[in-house]
Amino acid sequence: MGKTPKIAVMGGGSWATAIAKICMANQERRIGWYMRRKEQIAEFQQLGRNPSYLPTAQFDVSRIDFSANINEVVKKSDILIFVTPSPFLKQHLKKLRVPLKNKLIVSAIKGIVPDDNLVVSEYFHKEYDVRLENLMVISGPSHAEEVAMDRLSYLTIGGFSRENSKMLADMLRCNYVKTSVVDDVFGLEYASVLKNVYAIAAGICHGLKYGDNFQAVLVSNAIQEMNRFLNIVNEKQRNINESAYLGDLLVTAYSKFSRNRTFGTMIGKGYSVKTAQLEMEMIAEGYYGTKCIYEINKDYQVNMPILNAVYNILYGKISPVIEIKVLTDLIR
């Protein structure tokens, strides 16, 4: 890999748009950008912004190599940052003919690959023969909407190779983004899935009109539940109170920008899952993550009352009123 590796963003949603904005904060950098729909690319090039997401974020499109052909983008790039919703990742990769073996693969996907029940880095390692040292993840409390407004955000880069992680951290650092590096790749990925599940729980409770007092108890129990799960599935030295874990949970559980909290609030107010999904017009990753983690936990049997409550509501069709009332007796 040369001195200035070419970065490509893989995905066209709000977080992909925010990641691209961060990548282009260096005024010299040119990026590749894979979007599935040609019409979205054409409109983006005409307007100088993503027509569908984060409309306030303006881009110098002369420094972007857009393509709706995934193979074209992969072939011309060294670092691929995947930012597609996890349920659609396999659908995009089905068209891939270019090998990923010698690329640096970065996941900014806060979800699990459904059916396989694998975190994204593990999926690339097993299915695409990507070496562990070539895998990284981007995590941390960072809503796309705030990145679009240049509000200070903190990203944590997890990787098996500290050298590669540090290189990516340096490339993403700018005047409104601070970066740090850790080696807890799988832990970060599982934590980013779980915080979405817990944000749905917080939303459900909000929709049911539980107050701030209970929300504080819920979230403090959620971080303990997350810690129990991480320690069993990926035993490693980590500080669960760091921003990539606790911070990401807090912002997702409380923020008005959190689509998972919004989804949960709608469920708490009596919407069906399907109606809530249709009205939101965006993916709430926690819906899929709930089922994946629930199934994974069948093997580990970690005590996870909050996860179980969300699963029972979303997939067991149990009334949120009844399920959350039961949960209030299981947490302290």
Secondary structure, DSSP 8 states (H G I E B T S, - for coil): --SS--EEEE--SHHHHHHHHHHTTSTT--EEEE-S-HHHHHHHHHHTS-SSS-TT----GGGEEEES-HHHHHHT-SEEEE-S-GGGHHHHHTT--S--TTSEEEE---SEETTTTEEHHHHHHHHH---GGGEEEEESS--HHHHHTT--EEEEEEES-HHHHHHHHHHH-BTTEEEEEES-HHHHHHHHHHHHHHHHHHHHHHHTT--HHHHHHHHHHHHHHHHHHHHHHS-----TTSIIIIIHHHHHHH-TT-HHHHHHHHHHTT--HHHHHHHH-S--HHHHHHHHHHHHHHHH----HHHHHHHHHHTS---HHHHHHHHHTT--
